[in-house]
Amino acid sequence: MMVNAGKLTRVAAASAVLILAGGCANYHAKPLHPAAFARRFSQRSLTSTRLINYVKNEKIKLAKQFPRRWNAASLVCAGWYYSPVLRVQRARLAVDRANMVTAAESPNPSVALSPTYAAKAGPGISPWILGFNFDIPIETAGRREDRMVQAKALTLAGRYDLGQIAWNLRKQIRVAIINYLFARKKVGILAQQAYTTELIQSLVKSRFKAGDISRPVYAASKIQARQAALALVAAKGLLRQRRIQLAGAMSLPAAALDDVRLSVSGLLKLQPMGAAAMKRLTRDALLNRMDIQSLLAQYRAAAAALKLQIARQYPNIHLGPGYSFNQGANEFTLGFSMTLPIFNQNQGAIGAAEARRRIIAAELDQKQTMVMTHIRTALSQYQSARQQWRAARAMERRSRRQARVARQVYKAGAESHLALAEAIFLRNTFVQTALQARFQAIAAQENLQDILEMPLAPAPANPKGNHP
């Protein structure tokens, strides 16, 4: 019986190609165009239909006139929507999910074709020896399960990292909003102060010309008026910077905030903080902060990696059945092979995996210690800032009462216009001091919330959905 071995080889190779091609993915090119980024960025706005739908789908409390008015929660959602940092982490999560698929895969068998030509074959005997050899790997010691546990834990850690990034963006946007609001309030106060000092200078000038006031007093009023004018110019410049910083925190061009009406007065409220509530929040932070949860997931992944390296002490088994058509005879073989753990038992890799597990355990201890210290420091700063704000507010109220009395006395004709202007100037000074104290208290409260990674008031959930 004559066999066309070359034809059989070609048929076998073609069949193998068809089998492999049936389950293969195809490549789709997605070229990048960095030059078009500036155009796309300039087109971002808070009026995008996709953005508005995204914000509406989030479980947050919206402003009554949304999307005409935006509160802090909706602005945070807009920042999540446009954030490139979140898109990077989502792409990394996609890699982690693909690694989970890879970890669950079993090793593929392989086949080897070995056609051989016998130059001195006898008459009537095919000179071709056609052979097929298979290699079927069998994993032992639960390697596949360990890989799956490791990949799942790393994916979970990536999800917590995504939540951490979202929280950090929330903090940046809220701080940018607070900075912008206080800069705007400061401009209003300094505008009043500039007007008051200009009025005082005008009144002092009249008295100076009348000989009732000395030249040094008049010069001091001029300096005071100019300093107030310069302070107003600086405050207006800072307000423009704060507006740009707010847009930047949301990954938006500054022009996107031109026609936006903000409804964010809730950010300027100081939340009460009792000892019992603080104890509960501290305990929750030490357990539930997203960076701590990420480290716990990484520890589980490290433990699975250690088990995987221990399992690799034991060799995998390779079954090698084969067939050959040898000059008219059908020959079958059953091969068996394994690596002999003679010269090493994977001790180096086991030691490294065990050390990595100890590192993560130490990092978790370090993180919790740091969090505890930072919470106590932030709480102390917050309490101190609240006390300073209360003292500044009391002085502000006193100065307002004095300004009202001065106005009544002036209207009654018992006091001069200059005395009234000076009382108003003093009131504005204490108003500015109280505003600065309130800003520091609000900033301390935001810092405390950031360390706790838990809002002291209701806040939006973590981001979800599709992003551009």
Secondary structure, DSSP 8 states (H G I E B T S, - for coil): ----HHHHHHHHHHHHHHHHHHT----------GGGHHHHHHT--TT-HHHHHHHHHSSS---TTTTTEE-HHHHHHHHHHH-HHHHHHHHHHHHHHHHHHHHH-----EEEE--EE-TT--TTS-SEEEEEEEEEEE--TTHHHHHHHHHHHHHHHHHHHHHHHHHHHHHHHHHHHHHHHHHHHHHHHHHHHHHHHHHHHHHHHHHHHTTSS-HHHHHHHHHHHHHHHHHHHHHHHHHHHHHHHHHHHTT--GGGGTT-EE--GGGG------HHHHHHHHHHHHHH-HHHHHHHHHHHHHHHHHHHHHHTTS--EEEEEEEEEETTEEEEEEEEEE---SS--SHHHHHHHHHHHHHHHHHHHHHHHHHHHHHHHHHHHHHHHHHHHHHHHHHHHHHHHHHHHHHHHHHTTSS-HHHHHHHHHHHHHHHHHHHHHHHHHHHHHHHHHHHHTS-SS-------S---
